[in-house]
C-alpha cells in the first residue's frame, strides 16, 4: 500500500475507483478467454479450435 | 483520460498488436502441425476397428465448422486476437488492483508473470495436445487448467504486492499445489499422432506463447504510460 501514492498512472485515484476499474477489466478478460477458450458450444469450439490447441487450452 | 478508458484502450491496442504477432508465429510454426496431426486423427477415426462404442474425434462433423484454408485461418486469427485482448485485460486488472504500474520498462517482467500463470504452469501438468492425442475427460482438464492458472497468478500477485515472508510462503504453496494435486492423467492409450509432431507442437506452442507475453507486457506498459500523459488526461484529471 505504501508505494501506490508514487505511481503516475494509478495515483490520485481512490481505492474504490481502482477496485471498480480492476474488477471490470478482470471480468472482461475472463469472459473473452472463457468464451474463446472454454465454451462448450460446438460452433464456438470449431471456429476457435486451432486457437485452443495452439494456446494449450484443453480441447475435446 | 479516466482510469478505465485508459486501461481499456491500452488493453485493446496492446492485445491486438501482440495477438497479431502471436497469430503470425502460430500460422508459421504451430498451425501446420495441427493440420498434419489431423491427417492421422482422421485416419484413426476412419479405421474400421472396435470404435463403435467410442467415437474419438467427431467434432469436425458436429455442426458448423470453418472450411479449411482461408476461412479456417481467418477464424483462428480472430479467436487469437480476442483471446489476446482478454489476456491484456487480465494484465491491466492485475496492475490496477495491485497498484503496481505496468511500464514499458517493467513490462517484460509482467509478461513473464502472465506467461508463467497462463501458459507454462498449466502446460507443466497438461502438455499442449494435438488433435488425435488421447486425453482425459475434458471438463476435469478445464477445471485443472483454471486451477493451476489462477493459483499461479495469485501467488505471483501476492509476492509482487506484499514482498514479505508470509506472501512468499503462501505463494510457494500456491505455485506447487496444483502440481502436487496433479492434472487429470492421460489415458494409457497409444496415440495416433507421431511423437515427433507432438514434441514439436509442445515446444512451438510454448515458444509462441512466450513471444506473445513478452510482447504484450511492454506494449501494454508503453501504451498505458502514453495515454496517461496525453493532454486529455490532464484536463480530465484536473
Interface residues (C-beta under 8 A of the other chain):
Chain A: X1 X3 X4 X7 X8 X9 X10 X12 X13 X17 X18 X19 X20 X21 X22 X23 X24 X25 X26 X28 X29 X30 X31 X32 X33 X35 X36 X37 X38 X42 X43 X45 X46 X47 X48 X49 X50 X51 X52 X53 X54 X55 X56 X57 X58 X59 X60
Chain B: X3 X4 X6 X7 X8 X11 X26 X30 X31 X34 X57 X59 X60 X62 X63 X64 X65 X66 X72 X75 X76 X78 X79 X80 X82 X83 X85 X86 X87 X88 X89 X90 X91 X92 X93 X94 X95 X96 X97 X99 X100 X101 X119 X122 X123 X126 X128 X129 X130 X131 X135 X138 X141 X142 X145 X205 X206 X208 X209 X224 X225 X228 X237
